[in-house]
Amino acid sequence: MKFVFADSLDFVDPAYDFIADRNGAGRTIHRDDQFPHEFLDTSPYDGILVSRGIVGDALIPGKYTEAQLMRFRREGARRFLRYSREQFPDSMMMGDCGAFTYRNMPEPPYRAQDTVEFYGDGDFSHGCSPDHLIFDFDDQDAERSEKEIPEDIRIRFEITQQNAAEFLREAKSLGRRFVPMGVIQGWSAPSMAQAALNLAKMGYVYLAIGGTVPLRIEQIRRALAAIREVLPKQVRLHLLGFGKIEHLADLERYGVTSFDTTSPLVRAFKDSRKNYWARSKAGELSYYTAIRIPQATENNRLKVKALQGRLDQEEARQLEATALNGVRRLACREIDVEDALDAVMAYWEKLNWNDEASPSKRVQALDRQRRIYAQTLQDRPWEGCDCRVCREGGVEALIFRNSNRNKRRGMHNLHVFYKHLQDFRADAV
């Protein structure tokens, strides 16, 4: 089972100065930065997914600048991402249309022909047909027939199927090195199974299941069971946007060949609690909470408080410096955990001070957060990890602060998750 990382220009500056909090001298964005497969000792995934929604174009604004977009189309995905076939043999370079970015449009802005052109320019090895998201998912034993669903859902289902038929014909121009993937969309487990069967009859041998991001794991299990029941065994399945990565066994059970997610990296800065990953002695994923020490002059919450006259910015800067110093001195074993926590929590209280909360609630919140941070600082998880992020940055990766730290922590999470997946695959053989 392959793990495909959905890239969103996720790189770090390897020369970043943690003490001065600034990039390396003369750094040029992208050219001097490093992607996870460059920064870490070994690649933490089996392939990369590039979405048209992230790249962007005249129809849908993406994350790429105009210059990056032109370079991407001129050089191709592998060269742009510095992820060559020679260095990463058997890896997937997969594309999709980024259906979430145009979910509110009556129909996708992309057609089969221009999608094939995009995949051809990008030299992709795998690419998804243009689909249209369906957000409904019927409860078990309450599944609606096609006649019972709203017109909008029926149209989205038909567009996705029609686009897949056209895409399969157009994709022949890319030759045998390219693998077209028909996308499954449906409003229930039976409708997704019907969509999958239709795609297999068209001639697809690799299908991608879409629309699963908001689904609960129980709903994903029902969809997978229904789809696998109607498909020949040789038809491979990919799960698009699978964030529930603690449930690998479910994917294995239903013969999923590959899945993509950004979860290990994104949760480093979007999850308030489980943002630094580790593995327990039993081999299960476990989590720590990074120490939040934002930049006093850059943090929006602090800036608003300062503008409202509720915060002295100079005092905040001093508390910030004391908190950083406390964590670093703890890492050097110059002070104990309680002293470091005193420094961290003094700043945390100022940052999270809420006029409307009662004194007792504020005390409870402080105690709760102190216990969470104490677990991180007492266990010192950065010392037990061999990845480059922890080896070189040490406790800096555990400081929740700015993009270079937070994305490094995300790369660490990718490293931990990929080791977890490798062990899972070995046990599954």
Solvent accessible surface area in square Angstrom, and as a share of the most:
residue,aa,sasa,rsa
1,M,40,0.18
2,K,69,0.29
3,F,0,0.00
4,V,0,0.00
5,F,1,0.00
6,A,16,0.13
7,D,8,0.04
8,S,24,0.15
9,L,17,0.08
10,D,8,0.04
11,F,27,0.11
12,V,2,0.01
13,D,2,0.01
14,P,44,0.28
15,A,64,0.50
16,Y,24,0.09
17,D,57,0.30
18,F,33,0.14
19,I,128,0.65
20,A,46,0.35
21,D,29,0.15
22,R,158,0.58
23,N,59,0.30
24,G,14,0.13
25,A,110,0.86
26,G,70,0.68
27,R,67,0.25
28,T,60,0.35
29,I,108,0.55
30,H,5,0.02
31,R,152,0.56
32,D,49,0.26
33,D,2,0.01
34,Q,48,0.21
35,F,1,0.01
36,P,1,0.01
37,H,9,0.04
38,E,54,0.24
39,F,3,0.01
40,L,8,0.04
41,D,96,0.50
42,T,102,0.59
43,S,19,0.12
44,P,3,0.02
45,Y,7,0.03
46,D,23,0.12
47,G,0,0.00
48,I,3,0.01
49,L,7,0.03
50,V,1,0.01
51,S,13,0.08
52,R,16,0.06
53,G,5,0.05
54,I,44,0.22
55,V,2,0.01
56,G,5,0.05
57,D,40,0.21
58,A,112,0.87
59,L,107,0.53
60,I,10,0.05
61,P,122,0.77
62,G,34,0.33
63,K,108,0.46
64,Y,19,0.07
65,T,78,0.46
66,E,120,0.54
67,A,74,0.57
68,Q,25,0.11
69,L,28,0.14
70,M,112,0.50
71,R,75,0.27
72,F,0,0.00
73,R,77,0.28
74,R,166,0.60
75,E,44,0.20
76,G,2,0.02
77,A,0,0.00
78,R,17,0.06
79,R,168,0.61
80,F,0,0.00
81,L,1,0.00
82,R,69,0.25
83,Y,1,0.00
84,S,39,0.25
85,R,74,0.27
86,E,150,0.67
87,Q,127,0.56
88,F,29,0.12
89,P,92,0.58
90,D,129,0.67
91,S,17,0.11
92,M,8,0.03
93,M,0,0.00
94,M,0,0.00
95,G,0,0.00
96,D,22,0.12
97,C,1,0.00
98,G,11,0.11
99,A,12,0.09
100,F,120,0.50
101,T,59,0.35
102,Y,1,0.01
103,R,75,0.27
104,N,130,0.67
105,M,70,0.31
106,P,114,0.72
107,E,95,0.43
108,P,8,0.05
109,P,33,0.21
110,Y,1,0.00
111,R,122,0.45
112,A,3,0.02
113,Q,113,0.50
114,D,45,0.23
115,T,0,0.00
116,V,9,0.05
117,E,94,0.42
118,F,3,0.01
119,Y,1,0.00
120,G,35,0.34
121,D,65,0.34
122,G,0,0.00
123,D,67,0.35
124,F,8,0.03
125,S,13,0.08
126,H,22,0.10
127,G,0,0.00
128,C,1,0.01
129,S,0,0.00
130,P,0,0.00
131,D,10,0.05
132,H,0,0.00
133,L,17,0.09
134,I,5,0.03
135,F,100,0.42
136,D,55,0.29
137,F,27,0.11
138,D,13,0.07
139,D,88,0.45
140,Q,110,0.49
141,D,136,0.70
142,A,62,0.48
143,E,58,0.26
144,R,70,0.26
145,S,57,0.37
146,E,80,0.36
147,K,198,0.84
148,E,111,0.50
149,I,15,0.08
150,P,69,0.43
151,E,102,0.46
152,D,80,0.41
153,I,13,0.07
154,R,66,0.24
155,I,69,0.35
156,R,24,0.09
157,F,17,0.07
158,E,74,0.33
159,I,32,0.16
160,T,2,0.01
161,Q,20,0.09
162,Q,104,0.46
163,N,8,0.04
164,A,0,0.00
165,A,28,0.22
166,E,36,0.16
167,F,0,0.00
168,L,28,0.14
169,R,150,0.55
170,E,68,0.31
171,A,4,0.03
172,K,157,0.66
173,S,92,0.60
174,L,51,0.25
175,G,39,0.37
176,R,242,0.88
177,R,169,0.62
178,F,12,0.05
179,V,32,0.19
180,P,29,0.18
181,M,0,0.00
182,G,0,0.00
183,V,1,0.00
184,I,0,0.00
185,Q,2,0.01
186,G,5,0.04
187,W,10,0.03
188,S,1,0.01
189,A,6,0.05
190,P,71,0.45
191,S,10,0.06
192,M,3,0.01
193,A,9,0.07
194,Q,90,0.40
195,A,0,0.00
196,A,0,0.00
197,L,47,0.24
198,N,41,0.21
199,L,0,0.00
200,A,21,0.16
201,K,151,0.64
202,M,66,0.30
203,G,45,0.43
204,Y,4,0.01
205,V,80,0.46
206,Y,3,0.01
207,L,0,0.00
208,A,0,0.00
209,I,1,0.00
210,G,3,0.03
211,G,19,0.18
212,T,2,0.01
213,V,100,0.57
214,P,87,0.54
215,L,10,0.05
216,R,139,0.51
217,I,29,0.15
218,E,66,0.30
219,Q,14,0.06
220,I,3,0.02
221,R,79,0.29
222,R,32,0.12
223,A,1,0.01
224,L,1,0.00
225,A,39,0.30
226,A,21,0.16
227,I,0,0.00
228,R,48,0.18
229,E,147,0.66
230,V,57,0.33
231,L,13,0.06
232,P,58,0.37
233,K,190,0.80
234,Q,131,0.58
235,V,6,0.04
236,R,92,0.34
237,L,0,0.00
238,H,0,0.00
239,L,0,0.00
240,L,22,0.11
241,G,25,0.24
242,F,2,0.01
243,G,33,0.32
244,K,58,0.24
245,I,0,0.00
246,E,83,0.37
247,H,62,0.27
248,L,4,0.02
249,A,52,0.40
250,D,6,0.03
251,L,0,0.00
252,E,76,0.34
253,R,148,0.54
254,Y,43,0.17
255,G,38,0.36
256,V,7,0.04
257,T,41,0.24
258,S,0,0.00
259,F,0,0.00
260,D,7,0.04
261,T,5,0.03
262,T,42,0.24
263,S,12,0.08
264,P,0,0.00
265,L,1,0.00
266,V,39,0.23
267,R,47,0.17
268,A,0,0.00
269,F,59,0.25
270,K,153,0.65
271,D,36,0.19
272,S,75,0.48
273,R,131,0.48
274,K,94,0.40
275,N,1,0.00
276,Y,1,0.01
277,W,0,0.00
278,A,22,0.17
279,R,73,0.27
280,S,47,0.31
281,K,217,0.92
282,A,90,0.69
283,G,21,0.20
284,E,109,0.49
285,L,23,0.11
286,S,36,0.23
287,Y,52,0.20
288,Y,39,0.15
289,T,10,0.06
290,A,2,0.02
291,I,0,0.00
292,R,83,0.30
293,I,0,0.00
294,P,12,0.07
295,Q,44,0.20
296,A,1,0.01
297,T,57,0.33
298,E,106,0.48
299,N,39,0.20
300,N,109,0.56
301,R,129,0.47
302,L,0,0.00
303,K,76,0.32
304,V,74,0.42
305,K,8,0.04
306,A,27,0.21
307,L,159,0.79
308,Q,110,0.49
309,G,67,0.64
310,R,82,0.30
311,L,17,0.08
312,D,82,0.43
313,Q,65,0.29
314,E,96,0.43
315,E,71,0.32
316,A,0,0.00
317,R,122,0.45
318,Q,110,0.49
319,L,37,0.18
320,E,19,0.09
321,A,59,0.46
322,T,71,0.41
323,A,0,0.00
324,L,15,0.08
325,N,77,0.39
326,G,4,0.04
327,V,0,0.00
328,R,51,0.19
329,R,95,0.35
330,L,4,0.02
331,A,26,0.20
332,C,89,0.53
333,R,162,0.59
334,E,106,0.48
335,I,37,0.19
336,D,82,0.43
337,V,29,0.17
338,E,87,0.39
339,D,73,0.38
340,A,0,0.00
341,L,1,0.01
342,D,77,0.40
343,A,15,0.11
344,V,2,0.01
345,M,10,0.04
346,A,44,0.34
347,Y,2,0.01
348,W,33,0.12
349,E,67,0.30
350,K,52,0.22
351,L,5,0.03
352,N,46,0.23
353,W,76,0.27
354,N,71,0.37
355,D,82,0.43
356,E,161,0.72
357,A,29,0.23
358,S,47,0.30
359,P,106,0.67
360,S,67,0.43
361,K,134,0.57
362,R,77,0.28
363,V,87,0.50
364,Q,106,0.47
365,A,27,0.21
366,L,39,0.19
367,D,66,0.34
368,R,126,0.46
369,Q,29,0.13
370,R,64,0.23
371,R,158,0.58
372,I,25,0.13
373,Y,3,0.01
374,A,14,0.11
375,Q,99,0.44
376,T,0,0.00
377,L,0,0.00
378,Q,101,0.45
379,D,67,0.35
380,R,27,0.10
381,P,17,0.11
382,W,15,0.05
383,E,93,0.42
384,G,76,0.73
385,C,25,0.15
386,D,88,0.45
387,C,2,0.01
388,R,48,0.17
389,V,2,0.01
390,C,6,0.04
391,R,136,0.50
392,E,110,0.49
393,G,12,0.12
394,G,18,0.17
395,V,10,0.06
396,E,15,0.07
397,A,2,0.01
398,L,0,0.00
399,I,0,0.00
400,F,19,0.08
401,R,32,0.12
402,N,27,0.14
403,S,70,0.45
404,N,18,0.09
405,R,0,0.00
406,N,14,0.07
407,K,33,0.14
408,R,11,0.04
409,R,0,0.00
410,G,0,0.00
411,M,0,0.00
412,H,2,0.01
413,N,0,0.00
414,L,0,0.00
415,H,35,0.16
416,V,10,0.06
417,F,0,0.00
418,Y,25,0.10
419,K,86,0.36
420,H,25,0.11
421,L,0,0.00
422,Q,84,0.37
423,D,67,0.35
424,F,46,0.19
425,R,55,0.20
426,A,69,0.53
427,D,122,0.63
428,A,48,0.37
429,V,165,0.95
